[in-house]
Structures are given as C-alpha cells and as structure tokens.
Amino acid sequence: MPPLDHDRCYSIVKNADRRFDGWFVTAVRTTGIYCRPSCPAITPKQTNVEFHHTAAAAQQRGFRACKRCRPDASPGSP
C-alpha cells in the first residue's frame, strides 16, 4: 500500500469528511487513541497525529479505538 499523504489526511480530518471513513484512521500520539476521519472529537494538533490505512495497523502500533466514533467497527478492523 502506498504511504498516506499526511497533509491531505489532516485536511480531511479537520473537515470531518465522512466520505473517507474506512479509508484510513487517525492515531493521536498524545492520547493513544485512533479515530475515524469524521470523528466529532476536537481535532488534534497536526504534529500529534499519524495516519494508518486500517484500524488493525493502528492497534498494532499500540493505539486503542475511540469510544465516540468506534473506528474498530469499520472496514479494516481486526
């Protein structure tokens, strides 16, 4: 899989664009949580996030699923 474009993904998250749910997840280093692009939580700082193609990939890196947007219930979940 090609790497995700950090700036483009962050722009999608900033706009909470539901069209990209299931395409990638946003993992927040400072909280240890990963979310869907459309999560209603406060948008994290760009320097604190990394993007993964799947929920399983985020979990392998030690992140847990957000309890608000439930990204582990979308395609690519473990």
Secondary structure, 3 states (H helix, E strand, C coil): CCCCCHHHHHHHHHCCCHHHECCEEEEECCCCEEECCCCCCCCCCHHHEEEECCHHHHHHCCCEECCCCCHHHCCCCC
